[in-house]
Amino acid sequence: MAPSEALRMTPREMSAAAHGWGRAERTRLVTTARAFGADLSEREAQKIIEGRPTSSGDGLEQQERLEALAEKHNWDL
């Protein structure tokens, strides 16, 4: 899309473009994570792509996953 065409977008079109861009970025991140060995189920991946929270709670599960990845890849946290 040419920059001059962007000026002619309605608010609805701008919102749709922003949502589409966000979904494309989340899809790219899920694909990259899987390529580097992330253990994502299809359900978790779909939640991420759709922009829904994958889990609730205090973040303990994410901390455990991070520590497991750090140990697996010999990262220093």
PDB file with one MODEL, atoms N, CA, C and O in Angstrom:
MODEL        1
ATOM      1  N   MET A   1       0.839  -1.165   0.000  1.00  0.00           N
ATOM      2  CA  MET A   1       0.000   0.000   0.000  1.00  0.00           C
ATOM      3  C   MET A   1       0.892   1.240   0.000  1.00  0.00           C
ATOM      4  O   MET A   1       1.827   1.356   0.793  1.00  0.00           O
ATOM      5  N   ALA A   2       0.591   2.125  -0.874  1.00  0.00           N
ATOM      6  CA  ALA A   2       1.345   3.370  -0.971  1.00  0.00           C
ATOM      7  C   ALA A   2       0.977   4.283   0.204  1.00  0.00           C
ATOM      8  O   ALA A   2      -0.157   4.235   0.679  1.00  0.00           O
ATOM      9  N   PRO A   3       1.911   5.111   0.680  1.00  0.00           N
ATOM     10  CA  PRO A   3       1.607   6.014   1.794  1.00  0.00           C
ATOM     11  C   PRO A   3       0.411   6.926   1.523  1.00  0.00           C
ATOM     12  O   PRO A   3      -0.339   7.253   2.441  1.00  0.00           O
ATOM     13  N   SER A   4       0.232   7.335   0.270  1.00  0.00           N
ATOM     14  CA  SER A   4      -0.900   8.204  -0.040  1.00  0.00           C
ATOM     15  C   SER A   4      -2.222   7.472   0.133  1.00  0.00           C
ATOM     16  O   SER A   4      -3.241   8.096   0.432  1.00  0.00           O
ATOM     17  N   GLU A   5      -2.218   6.162  -0.049  1.00  0.00           N
ATOM     18  CA  GLU A   5      -3.442   5.390   0.135  1.00  0.00           C
ATOM     19  C   GLU A   5      -3.780   5.243   1.612  1.00  0.00           C
ATOM     20  O   GLU A   5      -4.953   5.127   1.967  1.00  0.00           O
ATOM     21  N   ALA A   6      -2.789   5.247   2.459  1.00  0.00           N
ATOM     22  CA  ALA A   6      -3.023   5.118   3.893  1.00  0.00           C
ATOM     23  C   ALA A   6      -3.836   6.295   4.421  1.00  0.00           C
ATOM     24  O   ALA A   6      -4.600   6.143   5.375  1.00  0.00           O
ATOM     25  N   LEU A   7      -3.681   7.440   3.821  1.00  0.00           N
ATOM     26  CA  LEU A   7      -4.426   8.616   4.260  1.00  0.00           C
ATOM     27  C   LEU A   7      -5.916   8.477   3.964  1.00  0.00           C
ATOM     28  O   LEU A   7      -6.732   9.201   4.535  1.00  0.00           O
ATOM     29  N   ARG A   8      -6.262   7.577   3.100  1.00  0.00           N
ATOM     30  CA  ARG A   8      -7.660   7.397   2.717  1.00  0.00           C
ATOM     31  C   ARG A   8      -8.333   6.274   3.484  1.00  0.00           C
ATOM     32  O   ARG A   8      -9.495   5.965   3.221  1.00  0.00           O
ATOM     33  N   MET A   9      -7.641   5.663   4.415  1.00  0.00           N
ATOM     34  CA  MET A   9      -8.218   4.566   5.173  1.00  0.00           C
ATOM     35  C   MET A   9      -9.217   5.087   6.201  1.00  0.00           C
ATOM     36  O   MET A   9      -9.011   6.128   6.824  1.00  0.00           O
ATOM     37  N   THR A  10     -10.294   4.343   6.360  1.00  0.00           N
ATOM     38  CA  THR A  10     -11.274   4.687   7.385  1.00  0.00           C
ATOM     39  C   THR A  10     -10.756   4.163   8.726  1.00  0.00           C
ATOM     40  O   THR A  10      -9.861   3.318   8.755  1.00  0.00           O
ATOM     41  N   PRO A  11     -11.304   4.649   9.819  1.00  0.00           N
ATOM     42  CA  PRO A  11     -10.886   4.123  11.123  1.00  0.00           C
ATOM     43  C   PRO A  11     -11.065   2.594  11.216  1.00  0.00           C
ATOM     44  O   PRO A  11     -10.233   1.911  11.813  1.00  0.00           O
ATOM     45  N   ARG A  12     -12.117   2.073  10.645  1.00  0.00           N
ATOM     46  CA  ARG A  12     -12.338   0.632  10.670  1.00  0.00           C
ATOM     47  C   ARG A  12     -11.234  -0.101   9.912  1.00  0.00           C
ATOM     48  O   ARG A  12     -10.753  -1.143  10.358  1.00  0.00           O
ATOM     49  N   GLU A  13     -10.840   0.444   8.777  1.00  0.00           N
ATOM     50  CA  GLU A  13      -9.761  -0.171   7.990  1.00  0.00           C
ATOM     51  C   GLU A  13      -8.426  -0.094   8.741  1.00  0.00           C
ATOM     52  O   GLU A  13      -7.637  -1.039   8.708  1.00  0.00           O
ATOM     53  N   MET A  14      -8.180   1.024   9.412  1.00  0.00           N
ATOM     54  CA  MET A  14      -6.940   1.153  10.185  1.00  0.00           C
ATOM     55  C   MET A  14      -6.916   0.146  11.333  1.00  0.00           C
ATOM     56  O   MET A  14      -5.882  -0.461  11.611  1.00  0.00           O
ATOM     57  N   SER A  15      -8.056  -0.027  11.997  1.00  0.00           N
ATOM     58  CA  SER A  15      -8.136  -0.990  13.084  1.00  0.00           C
ATOM     59  C   SER A  15      -7.917  -2.407  12.568  1.00  0.00           C
ATOM     60  O   SER A  15      -7.194  -3.185  13.190  1.00  0.00           O
ATOM     61  N   ALA A  16      -8.530  -2.750  11.443  1.00  0.00           N
ATOM     62  CA  ALA A  16      -8.357  -4.078  10.853  1.00  0.00           C
ATOM     63  C   ALA A  16      -6.903  -4.307  10.453  1.00  0.00           C
ATOM     64  O   ALA A  16      -6.378  -5.406  10.626  1.00  0.00           O
ATOM     65  N   ALA A  17      -6.252  -3.279   9.922  1.00  0.00           N
ATOM     66  CA  ALA A  17      -4.847  -3.405   9.532  1.00  0.00           C
ATOM     67  C   ALA A  17      -3.964  -3.626  10.761  1.00  0.00           C
ATOM     68  O   ALA A  17      -3.040  -4.439  10.721  1.00  0.00           O
ATOM     69  N   ALA A  18      -4.240  -2.916  11.837  1.00  0.00           N
ATOM     70  CA  ALA A  18      -3.456  -3.076  13.067  1.00  0.00           C
ATOM     71  C   ALA A  18      -3.644  -4.473  13.651  1.00  0.00           C
ATOM     72  O   ALA A  18      -2.677  -5.097  14.088  1.00  0.00           O
ATOM     73  N   HIS A  19      -4.873  -4.966  13.661  1.00  0.00           N
ATOM     74  CA  HIS A  19      -5.127  -6.311  14.180  1.00  0.00           C
ATOM     75  C   HIS A  19      -4.454  -7.364  13.306  1.00  0.00           C
ATOM     76  O   HIS A  19      -3.895  -8.333  13.820  1.00  0.00           O
ATOM     77  N   GLY A  20      -4.503  -7.181  12.011  1.00  0.00           N
ATOM     78  CA  GLY A  20      -3.858  -8.128  11.095  1.00  0.00           C
ATOM     79  C   GLY A  20      -2.353  -8.140  11.278  1.00  0.00           C
ATOM     80  O   GLY A  20      -1.730  -9.202  11.248  1.00  0.00           O
ATOM     81  N   TRP A  21      -1.764  -6.969  11.468  1.00  0.00           N
ATOM     82  CA  TRP A  21      -0.319  -6.883  11.680  1.00  0.00           C
ATOM     83  C   TRP A  21       0.053  -7.584  12.978  1.00  0.00           C
ATOM     84  O   TRP A  21       1.030  -8.332  13.027  1.00  0.00           O
ATOM     85  N   GLY A  22      -0.727  -7.342  14.032  1.00  0.00           N
ATOM     86  CA  GLY A  22      -0.445  -7.974  15.323  1.00  0.00           C
ATOM     87  C   GLY A  22      -0.520  -9.486  15.235  1.00  0.00           C
ATOM     88  O   GLY A  22       0.326 -10.189  15.788  1.00  0.00           O
ATOM     89  N   ARG A  23      -1.530  -9.986  14.543  1.00  0.00           N
ATOM     90  CA  ARG A  23      -1.679 -11.438  14.388  1.00  0.00           C
ATOM     91  C   ARG A  23      -0.504 -12.013  13.592  1.00  0.00           C
ATOM     92  O   ARG A  23       0.006 -13.085  13.917  1.00  0.00           O
ATOM     93  N   ALA A  24      -0.083 -11.301  12.557  1.00  0.00           N
ATOM     94  CA  ALA A  24       1.051 -11.769  11.752  1.00  0.00           C
ATOM     95  C   ALA A  24       2.323 -11.821  12.595  1.00  0.00           C
ATOM     96  O   ALA A  24       3.110 -12.758  12.456  1.00  0.00           O
ATOM     97  N   GLU A  25       2.539 -10.836  13.463  1.00  0.00           N
ATOM     98  CA  GLU A  25       3.714 -10.824  14.322  1.00  0.00           C
ATOM     99  C   GLU A  25       3.667 -11.962  15.332  1.00  0.00           C
ATOM    100  O   GLU A  25       4.677 -12.625  15.569  1.00  0.00           O
ATOM    101  N   ARG A  26       2.494 -12.194  15.933  1.00  0.00           N
ATOM    102  CA  ARG A  26       2.381 -13.297  16.895  1.00  0.00           C
ATOM    103  C   ARG A  26       2.602 -14.639  16.207  1.00  0.00           C
ATOM    104  O   ARG A  26       3.217 -15.536  16.784  1.00  0.00           O
ATOM    105  N   THR A  27       2.106 -14.784  14.979  1.00  0.00           N
ATOM    106  CA  THR A  27       2.323 -16.012  14.213  1.00  0.00           C
ATOM    107  C   THR A  27       3.810 -16.211  13.946  1.00  0.00           C
ATOM    108  O   THR A  27       4.325 -17.323  14.064  1.00  0.00           O
ATOM    109  N   ARG A  28       4.495 -15.134  13.588  1.00  0.00           N
ATOM    110  CA  ARG A  28       5.933 -15.208  13.335  1.00  0.00           C
ATOM    111  C   ARG A  28       6.687 -15.612  14.598  1.00  0.00           C
ATOM    112  O   ARG A  28       7.615 -16.418  14.532  1.00  0.00           O
ATOM    113  N   LEU A  29       6.302 -15.065  15.736  1.00  0.00           N
ATOM    114  CA  LEU A  29       6.974 -15.401  16.985  1.00  0.00           C
ATOM    115  C   LEU A  29       6.734 -16.857  17.381  1.00  0.00           C
ATOM    116  O   LEU A  29       7.654 -17.522  17.858  1.00  0.00           O
ATOM    117  N   VAL A  30       5.520 -17.360  17.192  1.00  0.00           N
ATOM    118  CA  VAL A  30       5.231 -18.767  17.500  1.00  0.00           C
ATOM    119  C   VAL A  30       6.044 -19.672  16.589  1.00  0.00           C
ATOM    120  O   VAL A  30       6.606 -20.667  17.045  1.00  0.00           O
ATOM    121  N   THR A  31       6.110 -19.338  15.313  1.00  0.00           N
ATOM    122  CA  THR A  31       6.872 -20.137  14.362  1.00  0.00           C
ATOM    123  C   THR A  31       8.347 -20.148  14.730  1.00  0.00           C
ATOM    124  O   THR A  31       8.994 -21.194  14.679  1.00  0.00           O
ATOM    125  N   THR A  32       8.877 -19.002  15.097  1.00  0.00           N
ATOM    126  CA  THR A  32      10.283 -18.905  15.497  1.00  0.00           C
ATOM    127  C   THR A  32      10.535 -19.703  16.774  1.00  0.00           C
ATOM    128  O   THR A  32      11.536 -20.411  16.884  1.00  0.00           O
ATOM    129  N   ALA A  33       9.631 -19.586  17.727  1.00  0.00           N
ATOM    130  CA  ALA A  33       9.795 -20.318  18.984  1.00  0.00           C
ATOM    131  C   ALA A  33       9.807 -21.822  18.738  1.00  0.00           C
ATOM    132  O   ALA A  33      10.625 -22.544  19.309  1.00  0.00           O
ATOM    133  N   ARG A  34       8.912 -22.285  17.901  1.00  0.00           N
ATOM    134  CA  ARG A  34       8.881 -23.715  17.583  1.00  0.00           C
ATOM    135  C   ARG A  34      10.151 -24.142  16.854  1.00  0.00           C
ATOM    136  O   ARG A  34      10.662 -25.237  17.085  1.00  0.00           O
ATOM    137  N   ALA A  35      10.658 -23.287  15.983  1.00  0.00           N
ATOM    138  CA  ALA A  35      11.881 -23.620  15.246  1.00  0.00           C
ATOM    139  C   ALA A  35      13.077 -23.771  16.185  1.00  0.00           C
ATOM    140  O   ALA A  35      14.002 -24.534  15.908  1.00  0.00           O
ATOM    141  N   PHE A  36      13.049 -23.038  17.298  1.00  0.00           N
ATOM    142  CA  PHE A  36      14.143 -23.108  18.260  1.00  0.00           C
ATOM    143  C   PHE A  36      13.854 -24.067  19.405  1.00  0.00           C
ATOM    144  O   PHE A  36      14.532 -24.036  20.432  1.00  0.00           O
ATOM    145  N   GLY A  37      12.849 -24.919  19.230  1.00  0.00           N
ATOM    146  CA  GLY A  37      12.622 -25.992  20.180  1.00  0.00           C
ATOM    147  C   GLY A  37      11.607 -25.758  21.276  1.00  0.00           C
ATOM    148  O   GLY A  37      11.542 -26.545  22.221  1.00  0.00           O
ATOM    149  N   ALA A  38      10.806 -24.698  21.184  1.00  0.00           N
ATOM    150  CA  ALA A  38       9.784 -24.473  22.209  1.00  0.00           C
ATOM    151  C   ALA A  38       8.739 -25.578  22.123  1.00  0.00           C
ATOM    152  O   ALA A  38       8.321 -25.971  21.034  1.00  0.00           O
ATOM    153  N   ASP A  39       8.331 -26.065  23.265  1.00  0.00           N
ATOM    154  CA  ASP A  39       7.349 -27.138  23.321  1.00  0.00           C
ATOM    155  C   ASP A  39       5.962 -26.517  23.476  1.00  0.00           C
ATOM    156  O   ASP A  39       5.426 -26.456  24.582  1.00  0.00           O
ATOM    157  N   LEU A  40       5.387 -26.059  22.373  1.00  0.00           N
ATOM    158  CA  LEU A  40       4.063 -25.446  22.375  1.00  0.00           C
ATOM    159  C   LEU A  40       3.061 -26.417  21.774  1.00  0.00           C
ATOM    160  O   LEU A  40       3.269 -26.944  20.681  1.00  0.00           O
ATOM    161  N   SER A  41       1.973 -26.649  22.497  1.00  0.00           N
ATOM    162  CA  SER A  41       0.909 -27.461  21.919  1.00  0.00           C
ATOM    163  C   SER A  41       0.178 -26.621  20.871  1.00  0.00           C
ATOM    164  O   SER A  41       0.321 -25.399  20.825  1.00  0.00           O
ATOM    165  N   GLU A  42      -0.586 -27.282  20.056  1.00  0.00           N
ATOM    166  CA  GLU A  42      -1.346 -26.558  19.032  1.00  0.00           C
ATOM    167  C   GLU A  42      -2.321 -25.583  19.687  1.00  0.00           C
ATOM    168  O   GLU A  42      -2.546 -24.482  19.184  1.00  0.00           O
ATOM    169  N   ARG A  43      -2.898 -26.001  20.816  1.00  0.00           N
ATOM    170  CA  ARG A  43      -3.853 -25.146  21.529  1.00  0.00           C
ATOM    171  C   ARG A  43      -3.165 -23.891  22.070  1.00  0.00           C
ATOM    172  O   ARG A  43      -3.686 -22.785  21.927  1.00  0.00           O
ATOM    173  N   GLU A  44      -1.994 -24.063  22.690  1.00  0.00           N
ATOM    174  CA  GLU A  44      -1.251 -22.914  23.215  1.00  0.00           C
ATOM    175  C   GLU A  44      -0.834 -21.973  22.093  1.00  0.00           C
ATOM    176  O   GLU A  44      -0.950 -20.754  22.220  1.00  0.00           O
ATOM    177  N   ALA A  45      -0.349 -22.543  20.998  1.00  0.00           N
ATOM    178  CA  ALA A  45       0.070 -21.723  19.865  1.00  0.00           C
ATOM    179  C   ALA A  45      -1.101 -20.913  19.323  1.00  0.00           C
ATOM    180  O   ALA A  45      -0.951 -19.734  19.005  1.00  0.00           O
ATOM    181  N   GLN A  46      -2.265 -21.545  19.218  1.00  0.00           N
ATOM    182  CA  GLN A  46      -3.435 -20.843  18.698  1.00  0.00           C
ATOM    183  C   GLN A  46      -3.858 -19.718  19.628  1.00  0.00           C
ATOM    184  O   GLN A  46      -4.258 -18.651  19.164  1.00  0.00           O
ATOM    185  N   LYS A  47      -3.775 -19.941  20.932  1.00  0.00           N
ATOM    186  CA  LYS A  47      -4.114 -18.883  21.889  1.00  0.00           C
ATOM    187  C   LYS A  47      -3.167 -17.694  21.727  1.00  0.00           C
ATOM    188  O   LYS A  47      -3.601 -16.543  21.751  1.00  0.00           O
ATOM    189  N   ILE A  48      -1.880 -17.973  21.562  1.00  0.00           N
ATOM    190  CA  ILE A  48      -0.902 -16.895  21.392  1.00  0.00           C
ATOM    191  C   ILE A  48      -1.201 -16.123  20.116  1.00  0.00           C
ATOM    192  O   ILE A  48      -1.225 -14.892  20.121  1.00  0.00           O
ATOM    193  N   ILE A  49      -1.428 -16.840  19.032  1.00  0.00           N
ATOM    194  CA  ILE A  49      -1.685 -16.200  17.748  1.00  0.00           C
ATOM    195  C   ILE A  49      -2.939 -15.337  17.808  1.00  0.00           C
ATOM    196  O   ILE A  49      -2.976 -14.251  17.230  1.00  0.00           O
ATOM    197  N   GLU A  50      -3.966 -15.816  18.506  1.00  0.00           N
ATOM    198  CA  GLU A  50      -5.213 -15.055  18.606  1.00  0.00           C
ATOM    199  C   GLU A  50      -5.125 -13.913  19.622  1.00  0.00           C
ATOM    200  O   GLU A  50      -6.020 -13.071  19.690  1.00  0.00           O
ATOM    201  N   GLY A  51      -4.047 -13.886  20.408  1.00  0.00           N
ATOM    202  CA  GLY A  51      -3.853 -12.803  21.361  1.00  0.00           C
ATOM    203  C   GLY A  51      -4.551 -13.021  22.683  1.00  0.00           C
ATOM    204  O   GLY A  51      -4.732 -12.073  23.446  1.00  0.00           O
ATOM    205  N   ARG A  52      -4.952 -14.264  22.976  1.00  0.00           N
ATOM    206  CA  ARG A  52      -5.597 -14.574  24.250  1.00  0.00           C
ATOM    207  C   ARG A  52      -4.533 -15.006  25.248  1.00  0.00           C
ATOM    208  O   ARG A  52      -3.499 -15.548  24.856  1.00  0.00           O
ATOM    209  N   PRO A  53      -4.774 -14.772  26.537  1.00  0.00           N
ATOM    210  CA  PRO A  53      -3.819 -15.220  27.549  1.00  0.00           C
ATOM    211  C   PRO A  53      -3.685 -16.744  27.514  1.00  0.00           C
ATOM    212  O   PRO A  53      -4.685 -17.446  27.362  1.00  0.00           O
ATOM    213  N   THR A  54      -2.478 -17.255  27.651  1.00  0.00           N
ATOM    214  CA  THR A  54      -2.264 -18.696  27.611  1.00  0.00           C
ATOM    215  C   THR A  54      -2.422 -19.319  28.985  1.00  0.00           C
ATOM    216  O   THR A  54      -2.709 -20.512  29.084  1.00  0.00           O
ATOM    217  N   SER A  55      -2.247 -18.556  30.034  1.00  0.00           N
ATOM    218  CA  SER A  55      -2.431 -19.088  31.381  1.00  0.00           C
ATOM    219  C   SER A  55      -2.756 -17.939  32.321  1.00  0.00           C
ATOM    220  O   SER A  55      -2.503 -16.770  32.031  1.00  0.00           O
ATOM    221  N   SER A  56      -3.313 -18.310  33.433  1.00  0.00           N
ATOM    222  CA  SER A  56      -3.575 -17.300  34.455  1.00  0.00           C
ATOM    223  C   SER A  56      -2.725 -17.638  35.666  1.00  0.00           C
ATOM    224  O   SER A  56      -2.136 -18.716  35.746  1.00  0.00           O
ATOM    225  N   GLY A  57      -2.667 -16.732  36.582  1.00  0.00           N
ATOM    226  CA  GLY A  57      -1.889 -16.999  37.782  1.00  0.00           C
ATOM    227  C   GLY A  57      -0.845 -15.934  38.021  1.00  0.00           C
ATOM    228  O   GLY A  57      -0.894 -14.840  37.459  1.00  0.00           O
ATOM    229  N   ASP A  58       0.092 -16.283  38.864  1.00  0.00           N
ATOM    230  CA  ASP A  58       1.085 -15.310  39.292  1.00  0.00           C
ATOM    231  C   ASP A  58       2.380 -15.359  38.495  1.00  0.00           C
ATOM    232  O   ASP A  58       3.339 -14.671  38.844  1.00  0.00           O
ATOM    233  N   GLY A  59       2.428 -16.145  37.448  1.00  0.00           N
ATOM    234  CA  GLY A  59       3.630 -16.206  36.634  1.00  0.00           C
ATOM    235  C   GLY A  59       4.594 -17.290  37.050  1.00  0.00           C
ATOM    236  O   GLY A  59       5.680 -17.405  36.482  1.00  0.00           O
ATOM    237  N   LEU A  60       4.216 -18.089  38.033  1.00  0.00           N
ATOM    238  CA  LEU A  60       5.097 -19.148  38.508  1.00  0.00           C
ATOM    239  C   LEU A  60       5.375 -20.167  37.409  1.00  0.00           C
ATOM    240  O   LEU A  60       6.502 -20.639  37.261  1.00  0.00           O
ATOM    241  N   GLU A  61       4.346 -20.501  36.643  1.00  0.00           N
ATOM    242  CA  GLU A  61       4.524 -21.467  35.546  1.00  0.00           C
ATOM    243  C   GLU A  61       5.507 -20.938  34.507  1.00  0.00           C
ATOM    244  O   GLU A  61       6.366 -21.679  34.028  1.00  0.00           O
ATOM    245  N   GLN A  62       5.383 -19.655  34.157  1.00  0.00           N
ATOM    246  CA  GLN A  62       6.311 -19.072  33.185  1.00  0.00           C
ATOM    247  C   GLN A  62       7.733 -19.048  33.728  1.00  0.00           C
ATOM    248  O   GLN A  62       8.685 -19.269  32.980  1.00  0.00           O
ATOM    249  N   GLN A  63       7.885 -18.782  35.025  1.00  0.00           N
ATOM    250  CA  GLN A  63       9.209 -18.763  35.636  1.00  0.00           C
ATOM    251  C   GLN A  63       9.838 -20.151  35.570  1.00  0.00           C
ATOM    252  O   GLN A  63      11.027 -20.287  35.285  1.00  0.00           O
ATOM    253  N   GLU A  64       9.031 -21.181  35.836  1.00  0.00           N
ATOM    254  CA  GLU A  64       9.537 -22.551  35.772  1.00  0.00           C
ATOM    255  C   GLU A  64       9.949 -22.913  34.352  1.00  0.00           C
ATOM    256  O   GLU A  64      10.974 -23.561  34.143  1.00  0.00           O
ATOM    257  N   ARG A  65       9.151 -22.495  33.382  1.00  0.00           N
ATOM    258  CA  ARG A  65       9.495 -22.758  31.976  1.00  0.00           C
ATOM    259  C   ARG A  65      10.788 -22.048  31.588  1.00  0.00           C
ATOM    260  O   ARG A  65      11.633 -22.617  30.898  1.00  0.00           O
ATOM    261  N   LEU A  66      10.936 -20.810  32.032  1.00  0.00           N
ATOM    262  CA  LEU A  66      12.143 -20.049  31.733  1.00  0.00           C
ATOM    263  C   LEU A  66      13.366 -20.733  32.338  1.00  0.00           C
ATOM    264  O   LEU A  66      14.407 -20.847  31.691  1.00  0.00           O
ATOM    265  N   GLU A  67      13.235 -21.180  33.566  1.00  0.00           N
ATOM    266  CA  GLU A  67      14.356 -21.861  34.217  1.00  0.00           C
ATOM    267  C   GLU A  67      14.698 -23.172  33.502  1.00  0.00           C
ATOM    268  O   GLU A  67      15.871 -23.520  33.367  1.00  0.00           O
ATOM    269  N   ALA A  68      13.669 -23.898  33.046  1.00  0.00           N
ATOM    270  CA  ALA A  68      13.907 -25.141  32.310  1.00  0.00           C
ATOM    271  C   ALA A  68      14.620 -24.860  30.990  1.00  0.00           C
ATOM    272  O   ALA A  68      15.540 -25.585  30.612  1.00  0.00           O
ATOM    273  N   LEU A  69      14.195 -23.806  30.286  1.00  0.00           N
ATOM    274  CA  LEU A  69      14.862 -23.435  29.036  1.00  0.00           C
ATOM    275  C   LEU A  69      16.295 -22.990  29.290  1.00  0.00           C
ATOM    276  O   LEU A  69      17.202 -23.335  28.532  1.00  0.00           O
ATOM    277  N   ALA A  70      16.494 -22.227  30.355  1.00  0.00           N
ATOM    278  CA  ALA A  70      17.841 -21.756  30.685  1.00  0.00           C
ATOM    279  C   ALA A  70      18.768 -22.935  30.965  1.00  0.00           C
ATOM    280  O   ALA A  70      19.921 -22.947  30.536  1.00  0.00           O
ATOM    281  N   GLU A  71      18.248 -23.924  31.689  1.00  0.00           N
ATOM    282  CA  GLU A  71      19.057 -25.107  31.979  1.00  0.00           C
ATOM    283  C   GLU A  71      19.339 -25.901  30.712  1.00  0.00           C
ATOM    284  O   GLU A  71      20.457 -26.373  30.500  1.00  0.00           O
ATOM    285  N   LYS A  72      18.317 -26.046  29.869  1.00  0.00           N
ATOM    286  CA  LYS A  72      18.454 -26.810  28.626  1.00  0.00           C
ATOM    287  C   LYS A  72      19.492 -26.205  27.689  1.00  0.00           C
ATOM    288  O   LYS A  72      20.250 -26.928  27.042  1.00  0.00           O
ATOM    289  N   HIS A  73      19.524 -24.869  27.619  1.00  0.00           N
ATOM    290  CA  HIS A  73      20.388 -24.172  26.668  1.00  0.00           C
ATOM    291  C   HIS A  73      21.627 -23.552  27.312  1.00  0.00           C
ATOM    292  O   HIS A  73      22.369 -22.821  26.656  1.00  0.00           O
ATOM    293  N   ASN A  74      21.850 -23.842  28.589  1.00  0.00           N
ATOM    294  CA  ASN A  74      23.001 -23.315  29.329  1.00  0.00           C
ATOM    295  C   ASN A  74      23.053 -21.793  29.330  1.00  0.00           C
ATOM    296  O   ASN A  74      24.103 -21.192  29.102  1.00  0.00           O
ATOM    297  N   TRP A  75      21.897 -21.179  29.591  1.00  0.00           N
ATOM    298  CA  TRP A  75      21.819 -19.722  29.666  1.00  0.00           C
ATOM    299  C   TRP A  75      22.110 -19.281  31.087  1.00  0.00           C
ATOM    300  O   TRP A  75      21.839 -20.010  32.041  1.00  0.00           O
ATOM    301  N   ASP A  76      22.665 -18.082  31.223  1.00  0.00           N
ATOM    302  CA  ASP A  76      22.848 -17.467  32.538  1.00  0.00           C
ATOM    303  C   ASP A  76      21.694 -16.496  32.775  1.00  0.00           C
ATOM    304  O   ASP A  76      21.486 -15.572  31.988  1.00  0.00           O
ATOM    305  N   LEU A  77      20.959 -16.699  33.835  1.00  0.00           N
ATOM    306  CA  LEU A  77      19.849 -15.787  34.151  1.00  0.00           C
ATOM    307  C   LEU A  77      20.244 -14.782  35.181  1.00  0.00           C
ATOM    308  O   LEU A  77      19.433 -13.939  35.565  1.00  0.00           O
TER     309      LEU A  77
ENDMDL
END
